[in-house]
Amino acid sequence: MKSLNYYIKKMLRMTSMVIFKNSGETKQREIMNEIFELLYKENVAYDINGYPKAPPSFRIWGGGTVEPEDVNALLPWIDWAYGESKANL
């Protein structure tokens, strides 16, 4: 299994948000929805799905109230959820 980083082609940086766009999958929206559901069930992340009209993506708040360590702690969870979602689809 390849890591999530392999499939993320582009990361857009803003002053208050980090957006990861998943561009390497054929069932992008289904995989992303499964990842969101798994992270929610594990009490890891809430409301990190991209905007409804945007391509499937993660939308992670990265403003001044967020510690970089918290974002770093989230990344292995996203990788885990990606692996689980691929196994389930």
Buried (B, 14 or more C-beta within 10 A) or exposed (E): EEEBEEBBEEEEEEEEBBBBBBEEBEEBEBBBBBBBBBBBEEEBBEEBBBEEEEEBBBBBEBEEEBEEEEEEEBBEBBBBBBBBBBEEE
